[in-house]
Amino acid sequence: MKFLSTSFRALFAVSVLVFSASAFAQADPPADEGPTEEVRTEILKAFEQILTQTAFVPGVNFSVWPEMVAKQSAALSEAKTHDEFSLAINGALEEFGFSHVALYPPEFGRQRTSGTRAGFGIRVQIEDGGLRVVKVFPESPASKADIQQGDLVVESDGHEVRSVSHLRGNKGETSTITVVRGEERIELTITRDDYNTVLPETLTWREKVAVIEVPTFDIGYNPSHIDDLMTEAMDAEMIVLDLRSNGGGRVTSLQHLMGWFLDRSEEPLGTFVGRATVNRYLRDTGSEEIDLVAVADHARAKVRARARDGEVYKGQIAVLMSGATGSASEMAAAALQHYRGAALIGSESAGAVLASMMIPLPGGHDYWVQFPVTDYVTISGARLEGNGLKPDMYAQIPLFGEQDLAVAKAERWLALVKQFSDPPSVTASGR
């Protein structure tokens, strides 16, 4: 096996993101006529260059991309708007079968840099039968239309909803959606509009248990606010870290939060396995096979918590997860489970843990591109991409007004820990 190309260039700081867990509608300008044929050709050429020269996933051959595009020729020809064109490209990308690779229309970049989006204003996780709402943004169109956490979105304008793309539309467009809430099927009318995408971190006390919700590690993560919350929570008997709606974000944000829980020098989170790491392993060992765990063991550089003054938190820890918990959030949960015996409560995580870059597509007419640059192996030797973390105790996302069973189970876990000298074992069902 030949050494892999070393043409990888660090364009910007690596960020770990998962967008499949967030439902948002792209807002195209009113006069959007989509890219011309010349622009489409230039976008495809620029995107192919990114995939073949810069993107990296161990064992993946990106040179097959032109063949995958050819299969989508009909959808590409029928695409009339920027949004439809990007959706057609992303349809081809689905054949790769991994996360963190996508093309986004120009409006996405404008929304990302402004901190606002036009759409419904919900985060969802994909389930059999529809999209489960895990978060409703305050003052969003969804909030005003009475969409509630826990609703299962099953139809939009009379069509089945099976992916986030089925909820997309232009700013000002109105849709009738059907949600299942408990035993009821409810029709709601909602008009897409701008909403603020920044959700602040929160701290809620339940006697001696501190529940800290961290909605994102991406834009909107507030280090100084986290420091304030963690300082207040340091005397808690248990910290419940709620990552159920956190789809990931910047590695630097993850490292900042982990600085409150892990020792930087003694407790690395895991290993990024990129092109240079694999090349070094193949050269040093003479191997012709890429064993990700062996490559990670061989690597010198590890992902570590940020160094900070003061003691790390020493109490019990529980991490709340859902199918919307992805990337950096999964890295955090795995590390806390490994070192601190954290109980994982909720449902299986997204299994989307490739490190990626999110940048304007070079020469791409204001389109944005997300592409993977490294894989990830936890400190315990697990590859999380495609292998979501399993909860120790299962708890569904509460419907609006219902008791949060995940938090209740964390409290019961704490009671058991205090009762016994060693933490009792937990079962996959949590029953």
One Martini backbone bead per residue (centre of mass of N, CA, C, O) as a GRO file, in nm:
protein
  431
    1MET     BB    1   0.094   0.037   0.024
    2LYS     BB    2   0.065   0.355  -0.021
    3PHE     BB    3   0.117   0.648   0.067
    4LEU     BB    4  -0.043   0.910   0.154
    5SER     BB    5  -0.124   1.202   0.082
    6THR     BB    6   0.026   1.538   0.184
    7SER     BB    7  -0.186   1.784   0.084
    8PHE     BB    8  -0.276   1.874   0.342
    9ARG     BB    9  -0.458   2.168   0.455
   10ALA     BB   10  -0.484   2.415   0.697
   11LEU     BB   11  -0.725   2.647   0.666
   12PHE     BB   12  -0.855   2.598   0.948
   13ALA     BB   13  -0.993   2.540   1.220
   14VAL     BB   14  -1.100   2.277   1.371
   15SER     BB   15  -1.426   2.131   1.342
   16VAL     BB   16  -1.709   1.983   1.517
   17LEU     BB   17  -1.992   1.868   1.328
   18VAL     BB   18  -2.367   1.847   1.336
   19PHE     BB   19  -2.660   1.884   1.113
   20SER     BB   20  -2.871   1.646   1.130
   21ALA     BB   21  -2.988   1.756   1.421
   22SER     BB   22  -3.082   2.021   1.255
   23ALA     BB   23  -3.371   2.208   1.194
   24PHE     BB   24  -3.355   2.414   0.897
   25ALA     BB   25  -3.447   2.685   0.702
   26GLN     BB   26  -3.371   2.808   0.410
   27ALA     BB   27  -3.309   3.147   0.290
   28ASP     BB   28  -3.398   3.274  -0.001
   29PRO     BB   29  -3.398   3.493  -0.213
   30PRO     BB   30  -3.666   3.606  -0.385
   31ALA     BB   31  -3.480   3.600  -0.675
   32ASP     BB   32  -3.416   3.301  -0.694
   33GLU     BB   33  -3.252   3.120  -0.980
   34GLY     BB   34  -2.999   3.007  -0.938
   35PRO     BB   35  -2.752   2.851  -1.086
   36THR     BB   36  -2.577   2.846  -1.342
   37GLU     BB   37  -2.415   2.641  -1.549
   38GLU     BB   38  -2.138   2.767  -1.497
   39VAL     BB   39  -2.154   2.765  -1.188
   40ARG     BB   40  -2.201   2.464  -1.147
   41THR     BB   41  -1.931   2.376  -1.265
   42GLU     BB   42  -1.753   2.533  -1.061
   43ILE     BB   43  -1.860   2.400  -0.804
   44LEU     BB   44  -1.792   2.106  -0.875
   45LYS     BB   45  -1.490   2.151  -0.910
   46ALA     BB   46  -1.430   2.265  -0.624
   47PHE     BB   47  -1.545   2.021  -0.468
   48GLU     BB   48  -1.363   1.804  -0.589
   49GLN     BB   49  -1.098   1.928  -0.487
   50ILE     BB   50  -1.157   1.901  -0.188
   51LEU     BB   51  -1.203   1.592  -0.177
   52THR     BB   52  -0.928   1.492  -0.329
   53GLN     BB   53  -0.709   1.695  -0.160
   54THR     BB   54  -0.835   1.729   0.158
   55ALA     BB   55  -1.004   1.516   0.226
   56PHE     BB   56  -1.051   1.273   0.514
   57VAL     BB   57  -1.087   0.909   0.527
   58PRO     BB   58  -1.017   0.617   0.626
   59GLY     BB   59  -1.045   0.421   0.328
   60VAL     BB   60  -1.136   0.656   0.139
   61ASN     BB   61  -1.243   0.711  -0.205
   62PHE     BB   62  -1.284   1.025  -0.365
   63SER     BB   63  -1.259   0.956  -0.683
   64VAL     BB   64  -1.579   0.868  -0.711
   65TRP     BB   65  -1.743   1.132  -0.732
   66PRO     BB   66  -1.824   1.161  -1.035
   67GLU     BB   67  -2.009   0.909  -1.029
   68MET     BB   68  -2.209   1.021  -0.813
   69VAL     BB   69  -2.298   1.266  -0.980
   70ALA     BB   70  -2.412   1.113  -1.225
   71LYS     BB   71  -2.655   0.987  -1.058
   72GLN     BB   72  -2.761   1.308  -1.014
   73SER     BB   73  -2.837   1.447  -1.288
   74ALA     BB   74  -3.141   1.487  -1.267
   75ALA     BB   75  -3.151   1.656  -1.005
   76LEU     BB   76  -2.959   1.878  -1.110
   77SER     BB   77  -3.137   1.967  -1.353
   78GLU     BB   78  -3.402   2.031  -1.171
   79ALA     BB   79  -3.260   2.244  -1.025
   80LYS     BB   80  -3.353   2.593  -0.946
   81THR     BB   81  -3.206   2.636  -0.679
   82HIS     BB   82  -2.971   2.656  -0.444
   83ASP     BB   83  -3.102   2.452  -0.253
   84GLU     BB   84  -3.155   2.224  -0.462
   85PHE     BB   85  -2.862   2.189  -0.548
   86SER     BB   86  -2.746   2.108  -0.269
   87LEU     BB   87  -2.936   1.863  -0.229
   88ALA     BB   88  -2.829   1.702  -0.470
   89ILE     BB   89  -2.541   1.678  -0.371
   90ASN     BB   90  -2.616   1.544  -0.094
   91GLY     BB   91  -2.734   1.290  -0.222
   92ALA     BB   92  -2.457   1.186  -0.321
   93LEU     BB   93  -2.306   1.188  -0.041
   94GLU     BB   94  -2.467   0.954   0.099
   95GLU     BB   95  -2.293   0.718  -0.024
   96PHE     BB   96  -2.059   0.729   0.182
   97GLY     BB   97  -2.179   0.696   0.494
   98PHE     BB   98  -2.102   0.977   0.633
   99SER     BB   99  -2.014   1.246   0.803
  100HIS     BB  100  -1.928   1.578   0.742
  101VAL     BB  101  -2.071   1.618   0.441
  102ALA     BB  102  -2.129   1.931   0.260
  103LEU     BB  103  -2.353   2.152   0.085
  104TYR     BB  104  -2.407   2.511   0.092
  105PRO     BB  105  -2.579   2.774   0.051
  106PRO     BB  106  -2.536   3.110   0.068
  107GLU     BB  107  -2.737   3.164   0.308
  108PHE     BB  108  -2.587   3.004   0.523
  109GLY     BB  109  -2.347   3.200   0.562
  110ARG     BB  110  -2.516   3.441   0.652
  111GLN     BB  111  -2.639   3.297   0.899
  112ARG     BB  112  -2.383   3.205   1.044
  113THR     BB  113  -2.251   3.497   1.081
  114SER     BB  114  -2.522   3.632   1.224
  115GLY     BB  115  -2.696   3.416   1.414
  116THR     BB  116  -2.919   3.363   1.195
  117ARG     BB  117  -3.237   3.226   1.087
  118ALA     BB  118  -3.456   3.078   0.849
  119GLY     BB  119  -3.750   2.928   0.999
  120PHE     BB  120  -3.864   2.745   1.265
  121GLY     BB  121  -3.682   2.661   1.533
  122ILE     BB  122  -3.548   2.357   1.544
  123ARG     BB  123  -3.458   2.055   1.705
  124VAL     BB  124  -3.368   1.725   1.585
  125GLN     BB  125  -3.452   1.377   1.563
  126ILE     BB  126  -3.430   1.086   1.396
  127GLU     BB  127  -3.713   0.877   1.333
  128ASP     BB  128  -3.947   0.658   1.325
  129GLY     BB  129  -4.194   0.858   1.154
  130GLY     BB  130  -3.984   1.111   1.212
  131LEU     BB  131  -3.940   1.420   1.402
  132ARG     BB  132  -3.785   1.495   1.701
  133VAL     BB  133  -3.826   1.732   1.938
  134VAL     BB  134  -3.552   1.882   2.141
  135LYS     BB  135  -3.581   2.195   2.039
  136VAL     BB  136  -3.695   2.531   2.113
  137PHE     BB  137  -3.669   2.836   2.007
  138PRO     BB  138  -3.687   3.132   2.119
  139GLU     BB  139  -3.902   3.330   1.941
  140SER     BB  140  -3.995   3.138   1.732
  141PRO     BB  141  -4.207   3.009   1.509
  142ALA     BB  142  -4.248   2.750   1.675
  143SER     BB  143  -4.323   2.885   1.941
  144LYS     BB  144  -4.571   3.049   1.823
  145ALA     BB  145  -4.707   2.760   1.715
  146ASP     BB  146  -4.673   2.537   1.955
  147ILE     BB  147  -4.422   2.390   1.954
  148GLN     BB  148  -4.295   2.097   2.126
  149GLN     BB  149  -4.125   1.923   2.323
  150GLY     BB  150  -4.159   1.587   2.180
  151ASP     BB  151  -4.254   1.619   1.919
  152LEU     BB  152  -4.382   1.455   1.620
  153VAL     BB  153  -4.290   1.501   1.298
  154VAL     BB  154  -4.488   1.377   1.004
  155GLU     BB  155  -4.596   1.646   0.852
  156SER     BB  156  -4.581   1.852   0.537
  157ASP     BB  157  -4.812   1.947   0.338
  158GLY     BB  158  -4.902   1.621   0.322
  159HIS     BB  159  -4.609   1.520   0.379
  160GLU     BB  160  -4.376   1.325   0.463
  161VAL     BB  161  -4.144   1.313   0.740
  162ARG     BB  162  -3.774   1.210   0.723
  163SER     BB  163  -3.624   1.491   0.694
  164VAL     BB  164  -3.496   1.808   0.715
  165SER     BB  165  -3.562   1.885   0.415
  166HIS     BB  166  -3.886   1.877   0.458
  167LEU     BB  167  -3.866   2.180   0.618
  168ARG     BB  168  -3.786   2.349   0.398
  169GLY     BB  169  -3.763   2.709   0.317
  170ASN     BB  170  -3.881   3.018   0.282
  171LYS     BB  171  -3.908   3.318   0.374
  172GLY     BB  172  -4.264   3.342   0.451
  173GLU     BB  173  -4.341   3.060   0.445
  174THR     BB  174  -4.623   2.842   0.470
  175SER     BB  175  -4.706   2.568   0.693
  176THR     BB  176  -4.853   2.245   0.743
  177ILE     BB  177  -4.824   2.063   1.038
  178THR     BB  178  -4.778   1.735   1.179
  179VAL     BB  179  -4.828   1.622   1.513
  180VAL     BB  180  -4.724   1.407   1.774
  181ARG     BB  181  -4.901   1.415   2.099
  182GLY     BB  182  -4.905   1.144   2.218
  183GLU     BB  183  -5.239   1.066   2.105
  184GLU     BB  184  -5.210   1.314   1.922
  185ARG     BB  185  -5.315   1.494   1.627
  186ILE     BB  186  -5.157   1.797   1.512
  187GLU     BB  187  -5.230   2.103   1.358
  188LEU     BB  188  -4.990   2.341   1.225
  189THR     BB  189  -4.916   2.683   1.170
  190ILE     BB  190  -4.618   2.800   0.984
  191THR     BB  191  -4.383   3.074   0.959
  192ARG     BB  192  -4.107   3.160   0.818
  193ASP     BB  193  -3.827   3.293   1.010
  194ASP     BB  194  -3.640   3.469   1.198
  195TYR     BB  195  -3.380   3.344   1.429
  196ASN     BB  196  -3.215   3.278   1.716
  197THR     BB  197  -2.938   3.039   1.761
  198VAL     BB  198  -2.880   3.126   2.053
  199LEU     BB  199  -2.807   2.920   2.337
  200PRO     BB  200  -2.789   2.923   2.660
  201GLU     BB  201  -2.650   2.831   2.929
  202THR     BB  202  -2.759   2.620   3.207
  203LEU     BB  203  -2.871   2.627   3.563
  204THR     BB  204  -3.009   2.360   3.768
  205TRP     BB  205  -3.154   2.298   4.076
  206ARG     BB  206  -3.165   1.970   4.267
  207GLU     BB  207  -3.060   2.045   4.527
  208LYS     BB  208  -2.746   1.864   4.494
  209VAL     BB  209  -2.817   1.900   4.186
  210ALA     BB  210  -2.651   1.989   3.878
  211VAL     BB  211  -2.798   2.122   3.583
  212ILE     BB  212  -2.617   2.131   3.274
  213GLU     BB  213  -2.673   2.309   2.981
  214VAL     BB  214  -2.526   2.234   2.650
  215PRO     BB  215  -2.622   2.321   2.329
  216THR     BB  216  -2.313   2.397   2.237
  217PHE     BB  217  -1.976   2.411   2.061
  218ASP     BB  218  -2.034   2.641   1.893
  219ILE     BB  219  -2.174   2.895   1.807
  220GLY     BB  220  -2.244   3.029   2.145
  221TYR     BB  221  -2.026   2.947   2.309
  222ASN     BB  222  -1.959   3.038   2.666
  223PRO     BB  223  -1.691   3.037   2.863
  224SER     BB  224  -1.761   3.241   3.093
  225HIS     BB  225  -2.034   3.113   3.163
  226ILE     BB  226  -1.929   2.834   3.230
  227ASP     BB  227  -1.747   2.924   3.461
  228ASP     BB  228  -1.978   3.026   3.640
  229LEU     BB  229  -2.137   2.760   3.659
  230MET     BB  230  -1.908   2.576   3.766
  231THR     BB  231  -1.845   2.734   4.019
  232GLU     BB  232  -2.130   2.688   4.143
  233ALA     BB  233  -2.114   2.350   4.102
  234MET     BB  234  -1.865   2.232   4.275
  235ASP     BB  235  -2.060   2.139   4.539
  236ALA     BB  236  -2.191   1.923   4.404
  237GLU     BB  237  -2.274   1.588   4.406
  238MET     BB  238  -2.396   1.642   4.109
  239ILE     BB  239  -2.345   1.644   3.755
  240VAL     BB  240  -2.567   1.726   3.494
  241LEU     BB  241  -2.499   1.676   3.152
  242ASP     BB  242  -2.671   1.841   2.896
  243LEU     BB  243  -2.654   1.691   2.545
  244ARG     BB  244  -2.926   1.641   2.372
  245SER     BB  245  -2.886   1.919   2.167
  246ASN     BB  246  -2.576   1.855   2.103
  247GLY     BB  247  -2.403   1.848   1.785
  248GLY     BB  248  -2.151   2.029   1.854
  249GLY     BB  249  -1.820   2.166   1.739
  250ARG     BB  250  -1.566   2.300   1.887
  251VAL     BB  251  -1.283   2.180   2.024
  252THR     BB  252  -1.219   2.420   2.213
  253SER     BB  253  -1.485   2.394   2.371
  254LEU     BB  254  -1.446   2.113   2.475
  255GLN     BB  255  -1.177   2.168   2.623
  256HIS     BB  256  -1.287   2.371   2.819
  257LEU     BB  257  -1.494   2.195   2.968
  258MET     BB  258  -1.292   1.956   3.040
  259GLY     BB  259  -1.118   2.131   3.241
  260TRP     BB  260  -1.338   2.071   3.481
  261PHE     BB  261  -1.288   1.726   3.472
  262LEU     BB  262  -0.987   1.706   3.353
  263ASP     BB  263  -0.660   1.603   3.319
  264ARG     BB  264  -0.445   1.701   3.088
  265SER     BB  265  -0.189   1.508   3.138
  266GLU     BB  266  -0.360   1.223   3.230
  267GLU     BB  267  -0.652   1.281   3.044
  268PRO     BB  268  -0.713   1.189   2.753
  269LEU     BB  269  -0.967   1.160   2.518
  270GLY     BB  270  -0.798   1.118   2.236
  271THR     BB  271  -0.777   1.059   1.867
  272PHE     BB  272  -0.668   1.195   1.582
  273VAL     BB  273  -0.709   1.057   1.242
  274GLY     BB  274  -0.499   1.143   0.998
  275ARG     BB  275  -0.296   1.153   0.738
  276ALA     BB  276  -0.026   1.187   0.895
  277THR     BB  277  -0.079   0.963   1.103
  278VAL     BB  278  -0.097   0.731   0.900
  279ASN     BB  279   0.176   0.767   0.759
  280ARG     BB  280   0.349   0.723   1.012
  281TYR     BB  281   0.255   0.439   1.072
  282LEU     BB  282   0.336   0.306   0.802
  283ARG     BB  283   0.638   0.383   0.820
  284ASP     BB  284   0.711   0.267   1.110
  285THR     BB  285   0.573  -0.038   1.062
  286GLY     BB  286   0.517  -0.147   0.756
  287SER     BB  287   0.233  -0.139   0.704
  288GLU     BB  288  -0.075  -0.210   0.488
  289GLU     BB  289  -0.268  -0.143   0.726
  290ILE     BB  290  -0.564   0.018   0.868
  291ASP     BB  291  -0.561   0.052   1.215
  292LEU     BB  292  -0.708   0.275   1.411
  293VAL     BB  293  -0.615   0.185   1.691
  294ALA     BB  294  -0.315   0.156   1.622
  295VAL     BB  295  -0.278   0.445   1.525
  296ALA     BB  296  -0.360   0.581   1.793
  297ASP     BB  297  -0.140   0.446   1.969
  298HIS     BB  298   0.101   0.567   1.792
  299ALA     BB  299   0.022   0.838   1.858
  300ARG     BB  300   0.122   1.136   2.018
  301ALA     BB  301  -0.125   1.296   1.971
  302LYS     BB  302  -0.375   1.446   2.182
  303VAL     BB  303  -0.675   1.501   2.316
  304ARG     BB  304  -0.719   1.783   2.538
  305ALA     BB  305  -0.763   1.953   2.794
  306ARG     BB  306  -0.773   2.250   2.929
  307ALA     BB  307  -0.585   2.444   3.101
  308ARG     BB  308  -0.632   2.507   3.460
  309ASP     BB  309  -0.708   2.655   3.740
  310GLY     BB  310  -0.759   2.428   3.965
  311GLU     BB  311  -0.990   2.209   4.037
  312VAL     BB  312  -1.157   1.945   3.965
  313TYR     BB  313  -1.431   1.775   3.946
  314LYS     BB  314  -1.535   1.515   4.203
  315GLY     BB  315  -1.803   1.431   4.149
  316GLN     BB  316  -2.070   1.319   4.018
  317ILE     BB  317  -2.166   1.190   3.682
  318ALA     BB  318  -2.398   1.290   3.422
  319VAL     BB  319  -2.510   1.206   3.085
  320LEU     BB  320  -2.714   1.348   2.845
  321MET     BB  321  -2.881   1.179   2.571
  322SER     BB  322  -2.921   1.163   2.207
  323GLY     BB  323  -2.963   1.164   1.864
  324ALA     BB  324  -2.844   1.478   1.886
  325THR     BB  325  -2.578   1.365   1.992
  326GLY     BB  326  -2.266   1.503   1.873
  327SER     BB  327  -1.942   1.463   1.846
  328ALA     BB  328  -1.816   1.646   2.088
  329SER     BB  329  -2.026   1.521   2.281
  330GLU     BB  330  -1.926   1.228   2.250
  331MET     BB  331  -1.642   1.280   2.349
  332ALA     BB  332  -1.723   1.368   2.632
  333ALA     BB  333  -1.884   1.119   2.724
  334ALA     BB  334  -1.659   0.907   2.687
  335ALA     BB  335  -1.451   1.036   2.882
  336LEU     BB  336  -1.631   1.043   3.140
  337GLN     BB  337  -1.679   0.740   3.149
  338HIS     BB  338  -1.384   0.643   3.164
  339TYR     BB  339  -1.274   0.828   3.416
  340ARG     BB  340  -1.565   0.888   3.597
  341GLY     BB  341  -1.818   0.700   3.559
  342ALA     BB  342  -2.030   0.804   3.384
  343ALA     BB  343  -2.362   0.832   3.333
  344LEU     BB  344  -2.559   0.725   3.061
  345ILE     BB  345  -2.852   0.914   2.958
  346GLY     BB  346  -3.112   0.790   2.732
  347SER     BB  347  -2.994   0.778   2.409
  348GLU     BB  348  -2.850   0.718   2.135
  349SER     BB  349  -2.615   0.848   1.966
  350ALA     BB  350  -2.522   0.958   1.647
  351GLY     BB  351  -2.239   0.873   1.524
  352ALA     BB  352  -2.071   1.174   1.462
  353VAL     BB  353  -1.698   1.167   1.453
  354LEU     BB  354  -1.585   1.387   1.255
  355ALA     BB  355  -1.350   1.594   1.158
  356SER     BB  356  -1.413   1.933   1.043
  357MET     BB  357  -1.477   2.167   0.785
  358MET     BB  358  -1.605   2.517   0.768
  359ILE     BB  359  -1.633   2.673   0.447
  360PRO     BB  360  -1.583   2.854   0.195
  361LEU     BB  361  -1.596   2.791  -0.128
  362PRO     BB  362  -1.353   2.794  -0.339
  363GLY     BB  363  -1.491   2.951  -0.601
  364GLY     BB  364  -1.823   2.904  -0.495
  365HIS     BB  365  -2.032   3.138  -0.489
  366ASP     BB  366  -2.099   3.137  -0.161
  367TYR     BB  367  -2.055   2.867  -0.089
  368TRP     BB  368  -2.057   2.592   0.134
  369VAL     BB  369  -1.827   2.368   0.316
  370GLN     BB  370  -1.817   2.027   0.436
  371PHE     BB  371  -1.527   1.841   0.565
  372PRO     BB  372  -1.330   1.580   0.627
  373VAL     BB  373  -0.998   1.520   0.813
  374THR     BB  374  -1.079   1.326   1.058
  375ASP     BB  375  -1.068   1.090   1.281
  376TYR     BB  376  -1.187   0.898   1.580
  377VAL     BB  377  -1.041   0.788   1.899
  378THR     BB  378  -1.074   0.675   2.185
  379ILE     BB  379  -0.909   0.596   2.479
  380SER     BB  380  -1.060   0.297   2.459
  381GLY     BB  381  -1.080   0.222   2.134
  382ALA     BB  382  -1.317   0.388   1.988
  383ARG     BB  383  -1.528   0.418   1.712
  384LEU     BB  384  -1.794   0.654   1.662
  385GLU     BB  385  -1.835   0.632   1.376
  386GLY     BB  386  -2.138   0.465   1.349
  387ASN     BB  387  -2.106   0.446   1.692
  388GLY     BB  388  -2.299   0.499   1.918
  389LEU     BB  389  -2.370   0.569   2.226
  390LYS     BB  390  -2.469   0.383   2.497
  391PRO     BB  391  -2.688   0.367   2.736
  392ASP     BB  392  -2.728   0.282   3.067
  393MET     BB  393  -2.997   0.460   3.062
  394TYR     BB  394  -3.318   0.481   2.965
  395ALA     BB  395  -3.458   0.796   2.816
  396GLN     BB  396  -3.690   0.991   2.710
  397ILE     BB  397  -3.804   1.258   2.575
  398PRO     BB  398  -3.986   1.494   2.701
  399LEU     BB  399  -4.275   1.612   2.717
  400PHE     BB  400  -4.466   1.858   2.759
  401GLY     BB  401  -4.481   1.865   3.118
  402GLU     BB  402  -4.298   1.641   3.178
  403GLN     BB  403  -4.104   1.440   3.327
  404ASP     BB  404  -3.757   1.407   3.365
  405LEU     BB  405  -3.624   1.097   3.355
  406ALA     BB  406  -3.321   1.145   3.329
  407VAL     BB  407  -3.286   1.309   3.588
  408ALA     BB  408  -3.418   1.105   3.779
  409LYS     BB  409  -3.205   0.880   3.725
  410ALA     BB  410  -2.964   1.038   3.824
  411GLU     BB  411  -3.066   1.064   4.117
  412ARG     BB  412  -3.080   0.759   4.171
  413TRP     BB  413  -2.785   0.704   4.120
  414LEU     BB  414  -2.678   0.878   4.351
  415ALA     BB  415  -2.819   0.719   4.577
  416LEU     BB  416  -2.661   0.455   4.521
  417VAL     BB  417  -2.376   0.561   4.555
  418LYS     BB  418  -2.423   0.647   4.857
  419GLN     BB  419  -2.504   0.355   4.961
  420PHE     BB  420  -2.247   0.259   4.820
  421SER     BB  421  -1.907   0.219   4.789
  422ASP     BB  422  -1.983   0.112   4.506
  423PRO     BB  423  -2.085   0.130   4.206
  424PRO     BB  424  -2.333   0.012   4.046
  425SER     BB  425  -2.455  -0.159   3.808
  426VAL     BB  426  -2.575  -0.123   3.479
  427THR     BB  427  -2.827  -0.121   3.242
  428ALA     BB  428  -2.944  -0.076   2.931
  429SER     BB  429  -3.246  -0.019   3.025
  430GLY     BB  430  -3.284   0.092   3.339
  431ARG     BB  431  -3.510  -0.102   3.496
   0.00000   0.00000   0.00000
